Amino acid sequence: MGVWRRRGEAASAGLSAALYEAAKEVFEQVKVTAQRLVELFVEAVARVLAWVDEHRAYLFLMTAAAAGIIALSAALNMWGFV
């Protein structure tokens, strides 16, 4: 009877070790996936900043034009009150 018990314990220990190895592999895959997502996010932010830097003059002119239109609209509204 002791032989069967030892075999059962050995099989249980083997299964337990296999489960710990599988959990370790899953953890490694999750870690790699998370690292890749962080890399993609950083790359996206870097691309946006590069685009803004490249088009800085255009964005400045568009902002100035929008501010001018808002100021003109406010002036015309005030003129209407007079």
Secondary structure, DSSP 8 states (H G I E B T S, - for coil): -HHHHHHHHHHHHHHHHHHHHHHHHHHHHHHHHHHHHHHHHHHHHHHHHHHHHHTHHHHHHHHHHHHHHHHHHHHHHHHHH-
